């Protein structure tokens, strides 16, 4: 399904029955990243998952995006589908969108799950993000597939589950260059830690204990900043913890979402 929302065409899917739950994926992935979670959740929730601006089958306009713009995309999609209240689960960039949305549109979210993400990126990371933009501009998405997989999964998992690596690698390759670049401009500008005290809904922060991109200390900073937030650390998991340790991920997130 598609919706015209905030000036673009957004691709989304709906599964299951129950209270609304929205899933938001990582940079360079698409809504297929959540297949296993949808299978686990659709008996209890009406699950909306969508391709973020610049990803999957959603429009990928050229130019730099902002997290506020991506949060506005989400809000416009909720309006289009007719969702007044929902819980939200976002991973990495999806978590950043969730935090931005919770602050900009208070009262929309019933529960907030923030996985493998951060509320602040320091200026020292700017050259890394510029390097990724320069790489895909010069060589396309293929050039970032292998280094991204090496950051997103532990080495033992990559050796044990090449099928998952191949599936995620295909998502990275299929990401439009313009969409990847647009989001690479948005992500390093996040600086929300000092504002998170305004988040009023119950929140769970999930981290992988082997995640070098958004390590446990970044998750703990979010947990400490959001009043009453909980923290769950998944062992033997790197950045895409929902794919590396799906049973543990589903246990922590499902228990929290059920209240």
N, C-alpha and C positions, 0 to 999 in steps of 0.2 A: 504494500500500500504506500501511497505518497500523499503528502500534504503540502500545500503552498503556505509557507510560514516564514515570517520575517524576511520576505523578499527572495527566498530560495525554495527549491523543491526538496523536501526531506523524505527520505525512505524510512519506513518503520514497519514493524510487525507486532501483532498482538496475539498472545496465547493464554489459555487458561481462564479460570473464573475465580472471583473473590475480590478483595480490596486491591486497588491499583498499586503496582510496583513498576518503577522505571529503571532500566539498566542502561548504563552509558560506558562505552568502551574506551580502550587506550588509543593513543596516537598510533597511526599506521595499522590499525585493525579495522574491523567492522562489526556489525551486530552478530555475525556468526561466532564471534569470540565467546558468546554467552550460551551456546547450544546446550551444554551440559547443565548449566544452571537453570535454564528454562525447563528442561526435563524434570529437574528436582523441585521446581517451584510452582509449576502451572496447576497443580492440584489444589493449591492454597491461595494463589494470587492470580489476578489478571495482569499479565506481564506485558508491558510495552518496552520494546527495545528499538533503537533507532541508529542510523548511520549519522555520525556527527558531520557537520559542514566540512566538505573537502574529502570525505571518505565514502567508501562503498558506493551505493547508488544514489547518494545525496549530491546535490550540486557542489561543484568545487570552483567557486569564483577566484580569479587571481587577486593577489594583494595580501597584505598582512591582516590576519584576524586578531581579535581580542577575546579574552575570556568573558568579558561583559557581552560581547556579540554572541558568543556561543551559548551563554546563559539565556539571552533573549531568544535565540533559536529554540531552546528547550521550552521556554515559557509560551512561545507562539505555538509550538507543537501541542503542548498540553491544552491550550485554548482550542485548537483545531479539533482535537480528538474529543474534547468535552470533559476533561479531567479537572475536577475542582481541588481535590486533595490526593496525595499519593505518597508512598515511601519511595526512596531513591537509593540506588546502589551504583556507584561509579568507581572505576579503577583507573589509576594514573591520571591522564588528562580528564577522564570522566569524573574523577574525584574533585579535580580543580573546578570543573564546570558545576558540580554539585555544591561546593562551598560558595562559589560566586552567586549561584542562583538562590541559595538559602539566605544569603545576606541581602540580595536585591529584591527578592520576592518573599518576605517573611509571611508565614502562615500557610504556605502552599504545601510544605513537606511535613509528613507525619513522623517519619523516621528517616535517618540519614546514615548511610554506610559508605565510608571513605576508605578505599583499599589501595595500598601501594602508591601513595600519593604524597604530596607535600603542599604546605600552605605558603611557602616562601622559597624562592630561588635566588641565591646570592649573585652579585655581579661577577664573581669569579667564573660562573658557568657560561657567561655570554659567548666566549670564544668557542665553546663546545657546540652551542646551538648554531652559531654562524658557520662553523665547519660542516655541520650536517646540511644546512641550506646550500652551501657552496658545492658539496659533494653531489647532491641530487640534481642541482642545476646543471652541473657539468656532465654527470654520468647516469642520471636516472635512478630509480628506486632500487634497481638490482644492486647498486654499489653499497647500500646500507643493510641489505638482508642479513648477511652473515654476522657482521658486528652487532646488529640489533638482537639477533637470536642469542648471541653469546652473553649479552647483558640481561636478557629477559628470563633465561633459564639457567639452572645449574648444569655443569658439565655432565654429571652422572645422569641427569634427566634427559639431556640431549642424546646421550649414547643409548639410553634405554627406550626412548620414545621418539624415534625419528619421524613417525607418522604425525605426531603433534607439531614437531618442528617444521615439517613440510607444509602442513596446513597453515600455520602462522606465517611462514615464509611466503606463501601464496597471497595472504592478505597484505603483507608489506608490499610485494611487487605490484599488486593491483591498486594500491593507493595512488590517486592522482598526485603528480608532482606538485601542482599548484596548491592542493589541499594540505599536503605534508608541509610545504613551505609556510602556508598561511598559519597553521597551528604552531609551527616552530617559532614564529614570531610571538605568538600569544603566551605560550607556556613559561618562558623564562622571565616574564614580567609579573608573575604572581607574587603578591606580597600581602597576604590576608591574615597572618597570624594574630596581629594586634586587634583585628576586628571580630575574631571568632567568638568572643564573649557574648556577641549579640545573637548567636544561634540558639534558639529556644527549644528545638525539637530534640528528642533523644538521638544520640549519635554513637556509632560504633566505628572505631578506626582499626583497620586490619593491616598488618605488615608481614612480609616474609623475612625470616631471619637471615637469609642469604642475599637480600636485595641490595645491590650496591648503588642503584640509581636513586631510590627513595628508601633509605635504610630506616631501621627501627626508631632511631632518634628523631627522625622527621615525623614519624607517626606519633611518637610520644609528645612532641611539641603541639600537634593538633589536638590530641586527647586532653592535654593540660589546658589548652586555650578554650575548648568548648565546655561549658558547665555540665558536669555529670557524665561526660563522655566515657565510654569504655574502650579498652585496648585489647586486641587479640593478636598474638604473634604466632604465625604458622611456621613450624619447623621444616627445614629442608625445602624451602621455597624461595625463589627469587622474585622477579618483578610480576610476571603473570601468574600469581599464586592460584588463581581460579582454575588454571589449566595444569599447573605442576602438582598441586595437592587438592584436587576437586572435592574429595570427601571431607577433609578438614575445613576447607573453605566453606562448603555448603553447610556444615554443622554450625560453625560460628555465626555465619550470616543468617541462616534460616532460623536459628534459635532467637537471635535478636529481632529479626523482622516479625516473628510471631508474637513478640511482646512478652 
